[in-house]
């Protein structure tokens, strides 16, 4: 399997160099204005028996603890901002104790330079977080998260409640003398345009256009371009919050097939009582009708979420959404969800979510027609905020699969075991040093 850019180094020398560079930056900036050094420390223990894949009698539960540590330096100058974030992401026991293997990497390293109070450019490795993170996300649930190497022009007019961002990234494996093969399973070029306007104190709208270009595997001179464009609407009034999204995707995917697909979603939230909210949602990711075996060889209608989040939308058990365009044989997914959130006490909040999953198209191959209904999932989560810089979360989920999901996971009908997933997470976000001149 190909790795994405930002692969975490295992050489201890790389970690030592990053640590040394971080300390040098701290010393240089220590006497300057508005410097802060903080940490994001997160441990999550997980019990998996059917998380992402139905279990049968041959499978046994997995139990592990993952850990993510980020050391963050923020520097604020009237003309520019600087962020350097060093990250270590690991699973407990993934390295022998006496082995000199580090796992440090730069998660973020960017500078934002202000031409004027409203106009700036931000360049370097950075997170991309736009709208509800459906297409561009930091994927925070993932232990390593996501960041991109690019430059972004930003215009922010707070007086007119208007924002404009335009970004460009280009990826290479090395500083080559000539064009070379880019053999990672990732984009070669990425550009995006995002515009947001607050139309009133209740209504906001954003428009996004993303172009990602992927090299055909093994052919450095062949680049396939895909375009994803759409809009987001958000409405807030009193105890009501509503939103809707629509995206159209066209062009060519990395293997060369033409794509014409769509996505739409709607969400409605109502604060029923002072401490209780009801949230209704619907997500539609278009799929390909595989009954036409000739057509699918040259064209796909399966929508890709690009570089967005799946965990926050399609259930905490992550059965769907990791690669929507290819999973379920590209048949797409529909998701109806109902959530109730409740503030149990001052610092405690509970959440229960029911998901109903179904395929968009009913064929998994030209001859394999199945019922669209895939099953239901229940997600429970409890959050306790113990202080300004510490929080605890616990969750438990289970899947009630239909026969079609057993077919997809290649399990004999009725032989799947009870699929469940539990986790416990603690997160510290202390600020070690903060100085403002």
N, C-alpha and C positions, 0 to 999 in steps of 0.2 A: 504493500500500500504506500502511495506517495505521501510525503509529508508537506505540510503547508509552511510558508515562510514564518519565521519566528520560532523555529524548532528550538527546544531548550537544550543548551549545551551540556555535555556531560564532562567536559574537560575541566579540571579544577583550576587550571591556569586562567581560563576565561572568567570564572567567578572571582578570582583574586584581582584580576585587572578591573572588573566592574566595581568591586568594593573599593579599590584604591582610587579609581576615578571619582567615585561618589564622595569620598572623603576630601579629595582635592577641591571639588566643587563647593562643598560645605565650608571649607576654610576660606576660599576666595570670597564667597557670598556672605560670610558670617558677619562682616562689618557693614553690610549694606542694608537697604531698607526692605522690610516686609519679607522676611525669610521664615519658612516653617518646615519642620521635619516631623513627619508622622509615620504611622505604621498601620497596616491593615493585616491582621492576623486572624486566619479562619481555619478551624478544624471541623470536619464533618464525618461522623461515623455513619456507615450505611449498611443496611441489611437488604440484600437483593435475592429474591426468589421469584423471578418473572418480571423484572424491571427491563422493559424493552424487548422481551422475547418470552413467549409462553413456555413454562417448564413442563416436563413430563417426568415419569418415574426414574429416568436415568440421570436427572439433574439434581444437584445439591445446592443449598443456599450459599451465597457469598457474603462474607462479613469483612469489612475493611474500614480504614480511616484515611481520608485524604487531608492534606494540609497545604495551605497557601499563605505565604508571607510576603508582604510588599512593604518595602521601605521607600517612602515618598518624600521628595524634596520639591517644594514650591517656592518660587522666587517671583516677587512682584515689583516691577519697576514702572515708573510712569510711561515709559516707551515700550516695554515688552514684558511678557510673562515667560517663565521657564518652568517646565515640569520634568523631573527625572524620577522614574519609578523602577526600582530593581525588584525582581520577583523570583521567589523560589517556590515551585509547585511540585509536590511529591505525594506518593502514597506511603504510608508508614511501612518500612521494611523493604522498599524497592531497591535499596543498595546495602551491600554488606557493610557493617559498621567500620571496619578497618580499611575499606577501600577509599582511595582519595578521589572520589567522583563527586564533583559539584553539580548543581542543577540551577545555577543562577542565570538569569537572562534579563535583558532590558524589555520590560513590558511597555513602558512609555518613555519617550525622550523627545520633547518638542519645545519649540520656541514660538511664541505668538508676538509678532512685531506690529505695533500700531502706527500706521501712516497718519491717521487722524483719530479722533475719539471714537468714530463710528466704523472706520475701515481698517482691517488688519489682515495679516497673512499668518497662518499657523502651519508650520512644516516640521516633519520628523515623524517618529512612530507615535501614533495616537489612537485613542478609541473613537469609534464613530457611533454616535447615539442620536438617532433622528426619529421623530414622531413616537410611535409605540414600539419601536425597535423591531418591526416586522421584517424589514429588509436590511437594515444596517444596525448592528447591535454589539454591545460589549460582551454578550453571552456570559453574564456574571455567574450563573449557576455552574457552568463548566469550571473545573479547577484552575485551568490556565487562562481562561478568558480569551478575548480577541482584540487585537490592535492591528493597525495598518500603517504602512510606510507611504506617506503622501504629503502633498501641500494643499491647503484649503484657504481660499480667499473668503473672508467673512465681513459682511456689512450688517451692523446692528443699529437700527434707529428706534430707540425706546420711545421717543416722542410720538412717532407715527405707528408704533407697535408693528414694525416691519423688520424681517430678517431675510438675508440672502447669503447662501453659502454655495461655493463651487470648489470641488476638489479634483485633484489629478494624482494618480499613482502609477508607477511603472516598475515592474519587477524583473530582476535578473539574478542569476546564480553567482556571478562574479564580475569583476572589472575586465571584461573581455575586449580584445582588440577589434573583433568583428562580431556580427550577429551570431549568437549561439543558441543551442537547443535549451528551452526552458521546460524541464521535464517534471516539474512539480504539478500536482493536481490543484492548481490555483490560478487565479487570473494573471495574465501577462500585463494588461493595462486596465485601469479602472478610472472612470470619471463620473462625477455626479453633480447635479444641480438641485438645490433645495430652496424653496421660497415659502415663507410663512407670513401670514398677515392676520392680525387680530381685527376682525371687522367690527366688533362691538365688545362690550364687557362680558357678553354671553357667548358669542360665536367667533370661532377661529377656523382658518383654512390653511392648509399647506399643500404644495405641489412638489413632487420629487421626480427626477429623471436620472436613471442610472444606466451607464453603458459599461459593460465588462467584456473584455476581449480575451479570448483563451486560445493558446496555441494548440494546433492539432498535435496529439502525441507523436513525437518522433519526426515532425516536419516543421522546422524552424521558420520556414517562409510562409506557412499557412496559418492565418489568424482568423478565428471565427468571432463575430461580434454579435452580442445580444443586448437588446434594449428593454428596460423595464421602466414604465412611467405610470404615474397615477396621482391620486389626491387623497387627503385625509380631512374630515370635517369633525369639529368638536363643539359641543353645545353644553353650556352650564347655566343652570338657573335654579337658585334655591337648593332644594334637596335632590334635584334631578341633574344627571350627567349623561350625555349621549354622544356616540361617535360612530363614524362610518368610514370605510376605506374601500378604494377600488384601484386595481392595478392591471395593466395590460402588458404582456411580455411577447416580444417577437424578435426575429433574427435567426441566429444559428447557435446551437449548443456546442460544447467543445469537441464532440465527435462528428460534427458537421451537419446533423439533421436540422431541418428547419423547425422552428418553434413558434406557435401561436397559442398563447394560454392566457388565463385570467384568474384573478383572485378578487374576492370581495368579502367584506366582513361588516358586522354591525354589533354595537354594544350599547346597553342601556343600564344605567345604575340609578337606584332610588334609595335614599336614606329613609327607610320605613319608620324607624324610631331614632331617637337621639344617638343610640349606640349600635344600631343595626342597619346594615345595607343589603339590598337585594340587587344582584347583577345578572343580567341576561345577555348571552352572546351567541353569535353564529359566525362560523368561518367556512369559507368555500375555497378550496384549492382545486382548480380544474385538472382533469385527468385525460388520458388517451384511451380512445375506444380501440382495444386490441383485437376486436373481432375482424377488422380489416387488416390482414397480415401484410398486404402489399403496401398499403398507405403508411403504416407505422415504420417502415424501413427508411422513409425519407422525411417524415414529419411527425412531430410530437405536439400534443396539447397539454402536457404535464407542466404545471407551474412550479418554478423554483423560488424558494424564499431567499435566494442569494446568500447574503452574509448576516442574516437576521437570526432572531431567537426562535426556538421551538418550545422550550421547556415551559415558558410562561403562558403559552397559548393552547397547546395540544395535550395537556395532561402531564402531571409530574412523573408518570411512569415512563415517559419518552418512547412510547410505541410508534409514534408518528412524528414527522417533522424534521428528523435529522437530515434527510435528503428526500424531500417530498416528490421530486421529479422522477426518482428511480424506485423508491420503496413502493410496496404493493404493486410491483411491476409497472409503476407509472399510472395507476388507475385513479389517482387523486384522492382527496379526502374531504369529507364534510363533518363539521363538529358543531353540535348544539351543546351549550353549557349553561348551567345555572349555579350561581354561587351566593352564599350567605356569609357575610362578614359581621363579626360582633365584637365590640369592645367589652370584654368580660370584666376587667378592672382597669385601673388607671394606666398600668403599663403592660397589660395583657390583652392580646387580640387573637380571636379564633377565626378560622376560615374553613368552610366545607364547600366542595365543588363537585357537581355531577356532570360528566361528559357523556354524550351520545355520539358514537362514531359510525360513519358509513362511507363506503367508496363513492366516488363521483361516477365512475363507469363500472359496469358489472362484469367485464371480461378481464381475467388475469392472463389470458393468452387467446389465440384465435379459436381454440376449442374448449377453453376452460371458463365457463360462465358460472358465476357464484352469486349468492344473495348479497346485496350491497351492505347490509347491516353487519358491522364488525364487532360490536360490543359496547359495554358501558364501563366507565371508570369512576371511582369515588376517590377524591383527594381530601385529606384532612391535614390542617396545619395550625400550629399554635406558636405565637410569637410573644416573647417576654423581653421587654427592654429594661435591663437592670440598671442602666445609667446612661449618661450621654455617650459613652464610648464602649459599651458592652451590650450585646444582645444574644439571646438564646432562641433557637427555633427547633421545633420538632414536627415531624410529619409522618403520616401513614397513608398508603394508597393501596387499592386493590382493583383488579380488572375482572370483569365478568364477560368473558369472550363468547362470541358467536362462532358457529361452525366455520364461517368464512375466514376468521382470523386464524383458526387452527390450520386451515388449508394453506394460508400464506406462510405460516411458520412451519409447515411441513410436519404437522403432528396428526396422528390418527384421530379420527372423530371421537370425541368424548374422553380422550385419554390425557388431556392437559390437566395439570394440577392447579390448585388455588394459587393464582399469581398475586404476590404482595410485595410491598416495598416500604421500608421504614428507615428513618434517618433522624439524627440529632446533630445540631450544629451550634457552635459557639463562635462569636466574632468579636474581636477587640479592635478598636480604632483609636488608639491614644495619640495625642500630639506630644512629642518629646521636647520640641523646642519651637518657640514662636517669638519673633522679634519684629517690631514695627518702629521705624525711626520717623 
